[in-house]
Amino acid sequence: MSNAIKRVRVSGKSFTDESGKPFVPFGINMVCKDKERNYIGDYSEADFRYLREKGFNLIRLGLQWAACEPVPGEYSSEYFEAMDKIIEMAAKEDIPVFLDMHQDLYGVKFEDGAPLWATIDEGYDHVRTKLWSESYLVSPAVQAAFDNFWADAKAPDGTGVRSHFINLWKYIAKRYADNPYVVAYDVLNEPFPGSAGVKVAMILSEFAGESGDLSVLSDEGAITELIGRILPVTKKFEEETLNPFYDQIARAVRSVDPETVFLFESNYFANAGIPSFVRPALDESGNVIKNQAYAPHGYDILVDTEEYEQGGFERVDLIFGSLLSKAASLDVPCFIGEWGCYPNASKAQKEQALHLLNTFKKAGVGQTYFDYSHIHDGGIIKVFESFRSKNL
């Protein structure tokens, strides 16, 4: 069992550092999605020194299942040793990290995440879309892969793919239980409900009409109507599938690591303001497992589209209003695990970013911006500097 004194810990509905002082996450995502690099970020000591100088105090470090477990049941020492070196560079600058098992469109067959051996798509076609994230809604292959993950369909070695995933997290938790700078485990990025997404796609297509133009959702009334129609789909997924999954994986983690914070996210559609029904993970007796926190994601619904540069506050106020309302209802700490994504921030986007930082501050929650690649050349660092200069 771990004897590590973690650099960040849970205290009621807040975080503290190892001395008991309040800790508010002011962090950033560092997620390498480059297959050619085996998903190992090209980070240097200078990067972490820069982050410390700019006031960042937490890193969400992305892992990739395909790199962690290239063969069923076999974990890559080379990959984890590379992650160890990144964690050591962060620790040298006194910046703790939390580990994020990242995925986009389920796995490497479609984008990034799960290995090929864990991708059971039943031979369905993968539909690629101009806006990459729309493939969640229209790709039968992606949806089948998620369905089979949630159903624990058997991998080539006869063990279920979901079981493999849980065993991997048990390995990770045991590896980092005694590392004081590994402070949390974000076990699955943006869980997606699989073929239930078809229902959501149908609802969205009705709103977009023949043109397929979702800019109509700039109107708050339209967004509210949309949320009401999607909610039954996502509620069923979270209550019947996602919450039991979190119970199972948290119990596995806690069997080897009692201290490191267990993070749970909402489902993928909560990113756009759909109210969430996730809850903290429970042990076998139905009691809330200790040391948990809620780490939802939120993005302007126009993210990655040409309309995104328009910025604005109404859409993000609705989205983060939903997320923060959920956070207030839970008896665990919260911080926003992903938000922003302004690689070449327009003036309106910078205004939106500053507005959101102030929103998080008012709500008493921290954040980890997505992602590190934007802050040197995209101009968004100026927003962080402005916010910190007024809130130190």
Beta strands, then each sheet from edge to edge (+ up, - down):
strand 1: 8-11
strand 2: 14-17
strand 3: 26-30
strand 4: 58-64
strand 5: 97-102
strand 6: 182-186
strand 7: 261-264
strand 8: 292-294
strand 9: 335-336
strand 10: 366-369
sheet 1: 1+ 2-
sheet 2: 8+ 7+ 6+ 5+ 4+ 3+ 10+ 9+
end
